[in-house]
Amino acid sequence: MPLRKLREFLDNQGIKYVTIRHSTAYTAQEIAESAHLPGKEMAKTVMVKIDGKMAMIVLPATRHVDFDLLKAVVSSKNVVLADESEFKDRFPDCEIGAMPPFGNLYDMDVYVEKSLADDEYICFNAGSHTELFRLAYRDYERLVNPRPARFAAETY
């Protein structure tokens, strides 16, 4: 979803948000630092396959997916990290690794780490490695209806 479409979607839903431009950065931690944001507010999107079906995992930049916890959350032993070649065509207007965490708009399940709900705001890539959105977490939750769970561990 290109930046324009994401803006239109948020505007049509009456969502208040800000866009933040930053120098080119590729990891969520680098983006948070570049944009002067707390890493725990910066959400990163990780693509996985659950029983062969693509799903979106959303977690803070300061954490990583604990696949044992995630398997328990989704009640499946078949959960693997998706390869870029398996999902890049689903996001034709986004740079790889910069997909916004709106899997509901791409017909896929979204699981969100519960710790993101501890903050008032959520920040995420806007389809590029130079711009992000910041909006109230409660608005994100209402729009996406993600499945909240504990499946992340602190990054070392």
N, C-alpha and C positions, 0 to 999 in steps of 0.2 A: 504494500500500500504506500504510494508515494506520500510525501509530506503534505501536499495539498489535499489529498483525499482524507488523510488522518485529521487535518485541521477542520475540513468540512464536516466530518463525522462528529467531532467533538463540539463544533459550533452548533450543529443541528440538535445535539443533545443538551445544549445550554450549559456546557461544561466550561468553567473558568480554568485557564491554564496559561503557562508562560513557555515560550521557546527560548532555549539557551544555545547560542553558537559558541563553539569551542575549537581549539586547534585540533587537527586530526589526531585521533586516538582510537586504539582498537580494542583494548580490554576495558571492562567496566571500571576497574580500579583506576586506570589511566584517565578515563573520561571524568570520573568523580574528582580526581585531582585537578585536571585541566579546567573544569567548570566550577571548582571551589565548592564542591558539595560533599556532605558526609557519605562515605562509602556505603553505609547501611541504608541510605535513601535511594541510592543508584541501583536500579533493578537490571539484571542481565537476563537474557533469554537463552535458554539451552534447549536444543531440539533433541528429543528422544523418540524411540519407537517402543510402544507398549503392546506386546503381542502382535507386532508387525504394523501397528497403526501409529502414525505420526502424532506426537503431542508436544505441547509447549510447557516448559518448566521455567518458572520465574522466581528468582531468588536475589538476595542482596549481593552487591559486588564483593562484599567481605566474606562471602561463604562459597562453598562448593557443594555439588550434589553428592549426597551419600547414597549410593545406589542400593545398599541393603535397606536403608530406611524407605527409599522410594518404592522398592519392590513390595515392601509390607503395606505401604499406603495404597498402592494400586492393586493389591492382592494378585500379583503376578510374579513369576520367576523369570519372565522373558521381557526384561527392560534393558535396552542398550542405547548408548549414545548414537545419534543419527549422524551419518556422514554428510558433508555438505552437498555432495552430488545427489543425495536422496531428497533434499528439501529446497534447493536453490530455485527450482522452477516454480515453487509455490509462492515465492516472493519476488516476482520479476522486476518490481520497481524499487527494491531495497538492495542495499549493499549487503553482501554476505556478512553475517555476524552483527548486523545493525537492525534486525527486525524488531518492530515494536511488539510489546507483549499482549497483542490483541488476537490471540489464536481463534477466538470466537468468530472473527471476521474472515478467517481462512478455513473454517469448518474443521477445527481441531480442538480437542480438550486442552484446557489450561489448568495447571496446578501451580499454586503460589505458596511460597514459603510463608508460614504464619508470622514470622518475625517482621515481614514487610508491613504488616498491619499495625505494628507498634508505633510507627511514625505517622505523622499527619499527612505527609506528602510522599509521592513516589515519582522518581525521575527515570526516564528510559529513552533509548535510542529512537530517533524519529525516521528511521530508514536510511540514515547515512552515518558516517563516522565523524561528522562535524556539527551535528545538531541534535538536541534532545528536548523532550517535553517534561514539564513538571506540573503535576496536578494533585488534587487531594486524593489520598488513597481511597477514601469512601466512594468517590466518583468512579475511580478505576474499578473498584469492586462491583459497583452497581452496573457498569457498562459491560464488563467482561464476564461476571459471575464465575470467577475461577473457583477451583476446589482448593480450599486452604488446608495445609498440612505441614507437619514438621518432617523435612527430608533433607535438610542441609546441615553441614558442619562448618565450623570456622576454618577459614583458609589459614594455612600455616604461615 
